[in-house]
Amino acid sequence: MATTISRPLLWAAGTAFFVMLAVFATYLLLPYDLPGSANLTKVKEERLPALRADLTFKGMELGSPIFLRVFKEESRLEAWIRSGQTYQPYKSWEICKYSGDLGPKLKEGDGQSPEGFYNVSARQLNPNSRYHLSFNLGFPNTFDQSLGRTGSYLMVHGNCLSIGCYAMTNQHIEEIYLLVEAALQSGQDTVPVHIFPFEMTEENLSKHSSSKWHPFWLNLKQGYDLFEQNRVPPAVSAQEGQYQFTI
């Protein structure tokens, strides 16, 4: 026998659904500059001594130029620090969460985390992020803009929650943020952040050869290979829908 649901109950259920939808939409639209969960002064007091000691142990110095690489499939963020004329590996952290699939971000709201070559300046740091420290990747860059790609507030941040961003644990973002901030305060103009779908080996590219993004990834590999060969991040520009690289 069919069960009849009363009209008031249906109205109540419908109202509850739309309230939840409105709350979720509001959450997505909140700006990143709301009062955050981190006290940067306290973070520095607690984390800088150990960070300096670890760098010294590895023959490095806080404030030296830094370079970051992200690998989606491996869920890994790497920090490289300049020592002499080249960059040496310092540390890698597991990415807690990123959103979307392998492939670049195309438009606002697609839930995709970006891939490509980005730069972080001091004005892109946000110590007051509601996601426990963050820095803006600068998406869309010149290359993205040339292809009509759109998006905003694409970050590396803490709180292990991603809506198109690369989310770290709070402990990990504290280390990464302090390294980036120190380098920028010590004179580095921008920190390069190179984001790849996976480690750009021939084996991985062959495994993903059927993807529509394979030609795009071959272009990314050119920049990847230059760094692997020279241990210096290449200068990156965009021309005719392609990244261009020079050392």
C-alpha positions, 0 to 999 in steps of 0.5 A: 500500500502506498504511503502518503506524505503530508503537504506540510511535511513536504514543505518542511523538507523542501525548506530544509533542503534550500536552507542547506543549499544556501549555506553551502553556496555561501561557504563557497563564495566566502572570500579568503581574507576572513579572520583566519585560524592561524596566529602567525606570530605564534606560529613563528615562535613555535616553528622557526627555531626547529626549521632553522636548525633543520636547514642548517643541518642540511647546509641551507639557510632560511631566506635563501631563494626557494622553488616549489613543485607539485605533483598531483597523482603522487599528491606531493609538494616539494621544496627546493632551496638554492645553494650556490648556483643551483637548487637542491632538494630540501623537503617534500610533504604529502598533499592532504587533498586537491580537487578535480582530476588530472588536467588543467583548470579551465573555468571558474567553478569547475572544481579543478586544481590548476596545472602549469607554471605560476609565481608567488609574490609577497602580496599573494601571501595571506597569513589571515586565511580561514584555511590556516595560512595560504598563498595565492598561486596567481591563476590565471597566469598569462598562458591561462588568460591567452586561452580564456581560462578563468578562476580565482582564489586558487591557493596552497593552504592548510585545513585539509579542505580543497575547492580547486586548491592544494590543501595541506595539513596545518603543520605542513603549511606552516613550514611551507609558508614560513619558507616562502615568506622568508625567501620573499622577505630576503629579496626573492621577487617571486617564488616559482611554483610548477604544478604537474599532473604526475612526475613527467617521466616517459613511462607516465606520459606513455601511461596517459597517452590517450588523454586529451591533455597529452599534448599539453603535458608534453609542453609542461615536460619541456619545463620539467626537463630543463629544471631536471637538467640544470637544477635552476627553474627556467624563465617561463613565458607564453606564446601562441598557446604554448609555454616557452622556456629559457635558462 
